[in-house]
């Protein structure tokens, strides 16, 4: 039934995914204080949403289906999604959003999600037949093994989505992604197994591959064997055939003592085995997050570009490997890699292993480019307004008058909408930034909107790092020699303001 899905018919597909988004808290410093206040960086996380965001950054049409609480926490997720279609996200009053906190001293993560509106939602609020038939769009459904393990309602909705996709002939993919905190492998396998024959591809980790093989009574290689040993690929072939899967994929990663990661992937298909082991990607992750989601987005992008008859190639896997590695060049779960950036790296390393450590960091190049443009612009037009529509209009007028850098202050009424609209409507020749940043957590809101620089009248802890890790030029403020030296040692390229006080005199 999927024979018609060649490269032309898949180009206009919309990726639709169903899953949970959570708020992630990570300590700014590796050691937190157990007896007093500690600084945490807040970001949005969620495997299915990560895939949608990564594909949207590549220029694909994506749609995320979920349940969020109304209010600021739900809005934070909506604002973080960039170009992802969020029109079918249901908001519920008087509810909570799931959270998880990174605990480095315990080398673990603490989840609080059992009572979230997503975990407790009514499965009847989604009409999957209508969602898949919405307008003239054709869909590809992507799900993970996280969602059915959260609660009984999420399992029911997950099953309904998959069953309706199978009935309508909607192609589907699944990232197995077993999380031990949610339940046993056997439980998840019982949920997934009925859907195997309908999947276009299932992705598993090497650990999950071993555990499933043992569970299925299939002999497994010695666990002491290196990941590069061909016996692991043979195990994948055996299981793919036994499960009658079209494609079974696995990502491999080896990290040395210098934290240099060597990444490659293998996909076993009905036609044979495809591997990038001979063409790995070497990199040092800024944060080891979002790589699996980005890999999934990359392989689906390759499927939709090449068509299902021509996608089982080394170049498809390499496309996914590179996107996963590039995604981890910045902090947070969401990928900020564009199709142009991905193609540039692909073209730079044709037919050879990719060493991202030999390239200037993408974020450093973006920051340098922004700084150069600000210097050439000469002035920054600052917009602070109580009328959001008036602020949008004024920003467009400033650009038409020749202003090449516009800043919208964070205390402007409906600043998120103002910045989002200007980001879409201003030409590339006019830089857009955000100002009056008083807390580092605000960057999680404004960074996904497309700002190129961020100004602060103070120097919030972690501000420079939070901006530069995203490729955004940070411009904190300072006055004394100690303040300026501290900003410099934290990586500041620009100090936006020198606020004098009485002790300095008035001249």
C-alpha positions as CSV (number, residue, x, y, z in Angstrom):
1,X,0.0,0.0,0.0
2,X,3.0,2.3,0.3
3,X,4.4,1.6,-3.2
4,X,3.0,4.9,-4.5
5,X,5.1,6.9,-2.0
6,X,7.9,7.9,-4.3
7,X,10.0,11.0,-3.8
8,X,7.5,13.3,-5.5
9,X,4.4,12.1,-3.5
10,X,6.2,12.3,-0.1
11,X,7.6,15.8,-0.6
12,X,4.4,17.5,0.6
13,X,3.7,15.2,3.5
14,X,3.0,16.7,7.0
15,X,4.8,15.0,9.9
16,X,2.2,14.5,12.7
17,X,3.3,13.4,16.1
18,X,1.5,12.8,19.4
19,X,3.3,13.0,22.8
20,X,4.0,14.9,25.9
21,X,6.1,18.0,26.5
22,X,7.7,18.7,29.8
23,X,9.6,21.5,31.5
24,X,13.2,20.6,32.1
25,X,15.3,22.1,34.9
26,X,19.1,21.7,34.9
27,X,21.5,23.3,37.4
28,X,23.6,26.1,35.9
29,X,26.5,24.8,38.0
30,X,27.5,21.2,38.3
31,X,27.3,21.3,42.1
32,X,24.1,22.6,43.6
33,X,23.5,23.8,47.1
34,X,21.3,21.6,49.1
35,X,20.7,24.1,51.9
36,X,20.1,27.3,49.9
37,X,19.0,28.7,46.6
38,X,20.5,27.3,43.4
39,X,20.3,28.6,39.8
40,X,18.6,26.4,37.2
41,X,18.2,26.7,33.5
42,X,14.7,26.0,32.3
43,X,13.9,24.5,28.8
44,X,11.2,22.6,27.0
45,X,11.7,18.9,26.3
46,X,9.6,16.1,24.8
47,X,10.8,13.5,22.3
48,X,7.9,13.8,19.8
49,X,7.9,17.6,19.9
50,X,11.7,17.6,19.5
51,X,11.2,15.6,16.2
52,X,8.6,18.1,15.0
53,X,10.8,21.1,15.8
54,X,13.8,19.6,14.1
55,X,11.9,18.8,10.9
56,X,10.3,22.2,10.9
57,X,13.8,23.8,11.1
58,X,14.6,21.8,7.9
59,X,11.6,23.3,6.2
60,X,9.1,20.5,6.6
61,X,5.5,20.8,7.5
62,X,5.0,19.4,11.0
63,X,2.0,19.2,13.4
64,X,2.2,18.3,17.1
65,X,-0.9,16.9,18.9
66,X,-0.9,17.0,22.7
67,X,-2.6,18.3,25.8
68,X,-1.2,21.3,27.8
69,X,-2.4,23.3,30.8
70,X,-3.7,26.8,30.0
71,X,-1.6,29.5,31.5
72,X,2.1,30.5,31.4
73,X,3.6,26.9,31.5
74,X,1.5,25.7,28.6
75,X,2.2,28.9,26.8
76,X,6.0,28.4,27.3
77,X,5.7,25.2,25.3
78,X,3.6,26.7,22.6
79,X,6.1,29.6,22.2
80,X,9.1,27.2,22.0
81,X,7.8,25.3,19.0
82,X,8.8,27.7,16.3
83,X,7.1,26.8,12.9
84,X,5.4,23.7,14.2
85,X,1.6,23.6,13.7
86,X,0.2,23.6,17.2
87,X,-3.5,24.2,16.2
88,X,-4.5,20.7,17.5
89,X,-3.0,21.1,20.9
90,X,-5.8,20.9,23.5
91,X,-5.4,23.2,26.6
92,X,-7.0,22.3,29.9
93,X,-7.8,24.6,32.8
94,X,-6.7,23.9,36.4
95,X,-4.0,21.4,35.5
96,X,-0.3,20.9,35.6
97,X,2.5,20.2,33.2
98,X,5.0,17.4,33.7
99,X,8.5,18.5,34.8
100,X,11.9,16.8,35.3
101,X,14.9,18.0,37.1
102,X,18.5,17.0,36.4
103,X,20.3,15.9,39.5
104,X,24.0,15.7,38.6
105,X,25.2,14.8,42.1
106,X,23.0,11.7,41.9
107,X,23.6,11.1,38.2
108,X,19.9,10.8,37.6
109,X,16.7,12.7,36.6
110,X,13.7,13.2,38.8
111,X,10.3,13.2,37.0
112,X,7.0,14.6,38.1
113,X,4.4,13.9,35.4
114,X,1.8,11.4,36.9
115,X,-0.8,14.2,37.5
116,X,-0.1,16.3,34.4
117,X,-3.0,17.2,32.1
118,X,-1.4,15.1,29.4
119,X,-1.3,12.0,31.6
120,X,-4.9,12.5,32.7
121,X,-6.5,13.6,29.4
122,X,-9.7,12.1,28.0
123,X,-8.8,10.1,24.8
124,X,-12.1,11.1,23.2
125,X,-10.9,14.7,22.8
126,X,-9.0,13.6,19.6
127,X,-10.7,12.5,16.4
128,X,-7.8,10.8,14.6
129,X,-9.8,10.2,11.5
130,X,-10.4,14.0,11.1
131,X,-6.8,14.8,12.1
132,X,-5.4,12.5,9.3
133,X,-7.9,13.8,6.7
134,X,-7.5,17.4,7.7
135,X,-7.7,19.5,4.5
136,X,-5.8,18.0,1.5
137,X,-2.7,17.3,3.5
138,X,-1.1,13.9,3.6
139,X,0.4,12.8,6.9
140,X,3.2,10.7,8.3
141,X,2.6,9.6,11.9
142,X,5.6,9.4,14.3
143,X,5.3,8.1,17.8
144,X,7.5,6.8,20.6
145,X,7.4,4.1,23.3
146,X,7.4,6.8,26.0
147,X,3.8,7.9,25.5
148,X,1.9,4.5,26.1
149,X,3.8,4.0,29.3
150,X,2.8,7.3,31.0
151,X,-0.8,6.4,31.9
152,X,-3.9,4.4,30.8
153,X,-5.4,7.4,28.9
154,X,-2.1,8.0,27.0
155,X,-1.9,4.3,26.0
156,X,-5.5,4.4,24.8
157,X,-4.9,7.6,22.7
158,X,-1.6,6.2,21.3
159,X,-3.3,3.0,20.2
160,X,-6.2,4.9,18.6
161,X,-3.7,7.1,16.6
162,X,-1.7,4.1,15.4
163,X,-4.8,2.0,14.5
164,X,-6.4,4.8,12.6
165,X,-3.2,5.5,10.8
166,X,-3.0,1.8,9.8
167,X,-6.6,1.8,8.6
168,X,-6.1,4.9,6.4
169,X,-2.7,3.8,5.0
170,X,-0.8,6.6,6.8
171,X,2.9,5.6,7.0
172,X,4.2,5.4,10.6
173,X,7.5,5.3,12.4
174,X,8.3,4.5,16.0
175,X,11.3,5.2,18.3
176,X,11.1,2.4,20.9
177,X,12.7,4.6,23.6
178,X,12.1,2.4,26.6
179,X,12.3,4.4,29.9
180,X,12.8,2.2,32.9
181,X,11.2,4.8,35.2
182,X,7.9,4.3,33.4
183,X,7.7,0.5,33.4
184,X,9.1,-2.8,32.3
185,X,10.4,-3.6,28.9
186,X,8.0,-6.5,28.6
187,X,5.1,-4.2,29.2
188,X,6.2,-1.8,26.4
189,X,6.9,-4.7,24.1
190,X,3.4,-6.0,24.6
191,X,2.1,-2.6,23.5
192,X,4.4,-2.2,20.5
193,X,4.3,-5.8,19.1
194,X,0.8,-5.6,17.5
195,X,1.9,-2.6,15.4
196,X,5.2,-3.9,14.1
197,X,4.0,-5.1,10.7
198,X,2.6,-1.6,9.9
199,X,5.7,0.4,10.7
200,X,8.0,1.9,8.1
201,X,10.8,1.9,10.6
202,X,11.4,1.2,14.2
203,X,14.5,2.6,16.0
204,X,16.0,0.9,19.1
205,X,19.1,1.5,21.2
206,X,21.8,-1.2,21.4
207,X,20.8,-1.9,25.1
208,X,17.2,-2.4,24.1
209,X,18.2,-4.6,21.2
210,X,20.0,-6.9,23.6
211,X,17.2,-7.0,26.1
212,X,14.5,-7.7,23.4
213,X,16.6,-10.5,21.9
214,X,16.9,-12.1,25.3
215,X,13.2,-11.7,25.9
216,X,12.5,-13.3,22.5
217,X,14.8,-16.2,23.1
218,X,17.3,-15.1,20.4
219,X,21.0,-15.8,21.2
220,X,22.9,-12.5,21.8
221,X,26.6,-11.7,21.4
222,X,28.8,-11.3,24.4
223,X,28.1,-7.9,26.0
224,X,31.9,-7.3,26.2
225,X,32.1,-7.1,22.4
226,X,32.7,-3.6,21.0
227,X,29.7,-1.8,19.4
228,X,31.5,-2.0,16.1
229,X,31.5,-5.8,16.1
230,X,29.5,-7.2,13.1
231,X,27.7,-9.6,15.4
232,X,25.4,-6.8,16.5
233,X,24.4,-6.1,13.0
234,X,23.7,-9.8,12.5
235,X,21.5,-9.7,15.6
236,X,19.6,-6.8,14.1
237,X,19.0,-8.7,10.9
238,X,17.7,-11.7,12.7
239,X,15.3,-9.7,14.8
240,X,14.1,-7.6,11.9
241,X,13.3,-10.8,9.9
242,X,11.6,-12.5,12.9
243,X,9.5,-9.4,13.6
244,X,8.7,-8.9,9.9
245,X,9.7,-5.3,10.2
246,X,10.3,-3.2,7.0
247,X,13.2,-1.4,8.7
248,X,15.0,-1.8,12.0
249,X,17.5,1.0,12.8
250,X,20.0,1.5,15.6
251,X,22.3,4.4,16.5
252,X,25.8,3.6,17.8
253,X,27.9,6.0,19.9
254,X,31.4,5.5,21.4
255,X,32.9,8.2,23.7
256,X,36.6,8.3,24.5
257,X,38.2,9.8,27.6
258,X,38.3,13.3,26.1
259,X,34.5,13.1,25.6
260,X,35.0,12.9,21.8
261,X,31.9,11.0,20.5
262,X,32.1,8.8,17.4
263,X,28.6,8.3,16.0
264,X,27.3,6.0,13.3
265,X,24.1,4.1,12.5
266,X,22.8,0.9,11.0
267,X,19.6,0.1,9.3
268,X,18.5,-3.4,8.4
269,X,15.9,-3.6,5.7
270,X,14.1,-6.2,3.5
271,X,16.8,-5.5,0.9
272,X,19.8,-5.8,3.2
273,X,22.0,-3.8,5.6
274,X,23.0,-0.1,5.3
275,X,25.6,1.3,7.7
276,X,27.7,4.5,8.2
277,X,30.3,2.7,10.3
278,X,32.9,3.5,7.6
279,X,31.8,7.2,7.6
280,X,31.2,8.2,11.2
281,X,30.6,11.6,12.6
282,X,33.0,12.8,15.4
283,X,32.0,15.6,17.7
284,X,31.9,16.8,21.3
285,X,28.4,17.5,22.4
286,X,27.7,20.7,24.2
287,X,24.9,18.9,25.9
288,X,24.1,15.2,25.2
289,X,20.4,15.9,24.6
290,X,18.1,15.7,21.7
291,X,20.4,13.6,19.5
292,X,18.0,10.7,19.1
293,X,15.1,13.0,18.2
294,X,17.2,14.8,15.7
295,X,18.4,11.5,14.2
296,X,14.7,10.5,13.8
297,X,13.9,13.8,12.2
298,X,16.9,13.4,9.8
299,X,16.0,9.9,8.7
300,X,12.3,10.9,8.1
301,X,13.5,13.9,6.1
302,X,15.6,11.6,4.0
303,X,12.6,9.3,3.5
304,X,10.4,12.2,2.4
305,X,13.1,13.5,0.1
306,X,14.1,10.3,-1.6
307,X,10.9,8.3,-1.4
308,X,10.4,4.9,0.3
309,X,11.8,3.1,-2.8
310,X,15.1,4.9,-2.7
311,X,15.7,5.9,0.9
312,X,17.6,2.8,2.2
313,X,21.0,4.3,1.5
314,X,24.2,5.4,3.3
315,X,23.4,9.0,2.4
316,X,20.1,8.8,4.2
317,X,21.7,7.5,7.4
318,X,24.5,10.0,7.1
319,X,21.9,12.8,6.8
320,X,20.4,11.6,10.1
321,X,23.8,11.1,11.8
322,X,24.9,14.6,11.0
323,X,21.7,16.2,12.1
324,X,21.9,14.4,15.4
325,X,25.5,15.6,16.0
326,X,24.8,19.2,14.9
327,X,21.8,19.3,17.2
328,X,24.0,18.6,20.1
329,X,26.3,21.5,19.3
330,X,23.9,23.7,21.2
331,X,22.2,23.4,24.6
332,X,18.7,22.0,25.1
333,X,16.6,19.4,23.4
334,X,15.4,21.3,20.4
335,X,17.4,21.4,17.2
336,X,18.2,24.7,15.6
337,X,19.9,23.3,12.5
338,X,18.5,24.5,9.1
339,X,18.5,22.6,5.9
340,X,21.2,24.9,4.5
341,X,23.5,24.4,7.4
342,X,23.1,20.6,7.2
343,X,23.8,20.6,3.5
344,X,26.9,22.7,3.9
345,X,28.4,20.1,6.3
346,X,27.3,17.3,4.0
347,X,29.0,18.9,1.0
348,X,32.2,19.7,3.0
349,X,32.8,16.0,3.9
350,X,31.6,14.1,0.8
351,X,32.8,10.5,1.0
352,X,34.7,10.9,4.2
353,X,34.3,10.8,8.0
354,X,33.0,14.0,9.5
355,X,35.0,15.7,12.3
356,X,32.9,18.5,13.6
357,X,35.7,19.5,16.0
358,X,37.7,20.7,13.0
359,X,35.0,23.2,12.0
360,X,34.3,26.5,13.6
361,X,31.3,26.1,15.9
362,X,28.1,27.1,14.1
363,X,27.1,29.3,17.1
364,X,30.5,31.1,17.0
365,X,30.0,31.9,13.3
366,X,26.4,33.1,14.0
367,X,27.6,35.4,16.8
368,X,30.4,36.8,14.8
369,X,28.1,37.5,11.9
370,X,25.6,39.3,14.1
371,X,28.4,41.4,15.7
372,X,29.7,42.4,12.3
373,X,26.2,43.3,11.2
374,X,25.5,45.4,14.3
375,X,28.8,47.3,13.8
376,X,27.8,48.0,10.2
377,X,24.2,49.0,11.3
378,X,25.6,51.7,13.5
379,X,22.5,52.1,15.6
380,X,19.9,49.9,17.2
381,X,16.3,51.0,17.0
382,X,14.7,50.1,20.4
383,X,10.9,49.4,20.6
384,X,9.2,49.5,24.0
385,X,5.4,49.7,23.7
386,X,2.1,49.0,25.4
387,X,0.4,48.4,22.1
388,X,1.6,45.1,20.4
389,X,0.1,45.9,16.9
390,X,1.7,49.4,17.1
391,X,5.0,47.9,18.0
392,X,4.9,45.5,15.0
393,X,4.1,48.4,12.7
394,X,6.8,50.6,14.1
395,X,9.4,47.8,13.7
396,X,8.5,47.4,10.0
397,X,8.6,51.2,9.5
398,X,12.1,51.4,11.1
399,X,13.3,48.8,8.7
400,X,11.8,50.7,5.7
401,X,13.5,53.9,6.9
402,X,16.9,52.1,6.7
403,X,17.4,50.8,10.2
404,X,19.3,47.5,10.1
405,X,19.0,46.4,13.7
406,X,15.7,46.5,15.7
407,X,15.3,45.5,19.4
408,X,12.0,44.7,21.1
409,X,12.2,44.9,24.9
410,X,11.0,42.0,26.9
411,X,8.6,44.2,28.8
412,X,6.7,45.2,25.7
413,X,3.1,44.2,25.8
414,X,2.7,40.7,24.2
415,X,6.4,40.8,23.4
416,X,6.4,37.1,22.2
417,X,3.8,37.9,19.5
418,X,5.6,41.1,18.5
419,X,8.9,39.4,18.1
420,X,7.4,36.3,16.3
421,X,5.6,38.6,13.8
422,X,8.6,40.7,13.1
423,X,10.8,37.6,12.7
424,X,8.5,36.5,9.9
425,X,8.1,39.9,8.2
426,X,11.5,41.6,8.5
427,X,14.0,41.0,5.7
428,X,17.3,39.2,6.5
429,X,19.1,42.5,6.1
430,X,17.5,43.7,9.4
431,X,18.7,42.1,12.6
432,X,16.0,41.4,15.2
433,X,16.9,41.3,18.9
434,X,15.3,41.2,22.3
435,X,16.2,43.7,25.1
436,X,15.6,44.2,28.9
437,X,16.5,40.6,29.7
438,X,16.4,40.5,33.5
439,X,16.6,36.7,34.0
440,X,18.4,34.0,32.1
441,X,15.2,31.9,32.0
442,X,13.7,34.4,29.6
443,X,16.0,33.2,26.8
444,X,14.1,29.9,26.7
445,X,11.1,31.9,25.6
446,X,12.7,34.4,23.2
447,X,15.5,32.3,21.6
448,X,13.2,30.0,19.5
449,X,11.5,33.1,18.0
450,X,14.5,34.0,15.8
451,X,16.2,36.8,17.7
452,X,19.9,37.3,16.7
453,X,21.0,39.3,19.8
454,X,19.9,39.9,23.4
455,X,20.5,43.0,25.5
456,X,20.4,43.2,29.3
457,X,20.7,46.3,31.5
458,X,22.4,44.0,34.0
459,X,24.4,40.8,33.7
460,X,22.2,37.9,34.8
461,X,24.0,34.8,35.9
462,X,24.3,32.4,33.0
463,X,23.0,35.0,30.5
464,X,26.1,35.0,28.2
465,X,26.3,31.2,28.2
466,X,22.6,30.8,27.6
467,X,22.7,33.1,24.6
468,X,26.0,32.0,23.0
469,X,25.1,28.3,23.3
470,X,22.2,29.1,21.0
471,X,24.2,31.2,18.6
472,X,22.7,34.5,19.9
473,X,24.9,37.4,20.6
474,X,24.7,38.4,24.3
475,X,25.1,42.0,25.2
476,X,25.1,42.4,29.0
477,X,25.9,45.7,30.8
478,X,28.8,46.7,33.0
479,X,30.7,49.7,34.3
480,X,33.7,49.0,36.6
481,X,36.9,47.4,35.5
482,X,36.0,44.3,37.6
483,X,32.6,44.0,36.0
484,X,34.0,44.4,32.5
485,X,36.7,41.8,33.1
486,X,34.2,39.4,34.5
487,X,32.0,39.8,31.4
488,X,35.0,39.2,29.2
489,X,36.1,36.0,31.0
490,X,32.6,34.7,30.6
491,X,32.8,35.2,26.8
492,X,31.1,38.5,26.2
493,X,31.8,39.9,22.8
494,X,29.9,43.1,23.4
495,X,28.9,45.2,26.4
496,X,25.8,47.1,25.5
497,X,25.6,49.8,28.2
498,X,27.8,51.7,30.6
499,X,25.5,53.0,33.3
500,X,27.3,55.7,35.3
501,X,26.6,56.4,38.9
502,X,27.2,59.4,41.1
503,X,30.6,58.1,42.3
504,X,31.9,58.4,38.7
505,X,31.0,62.0,38.3
506,X,28.7,63.6,35.7
507,X,31.2,64.5,33.1
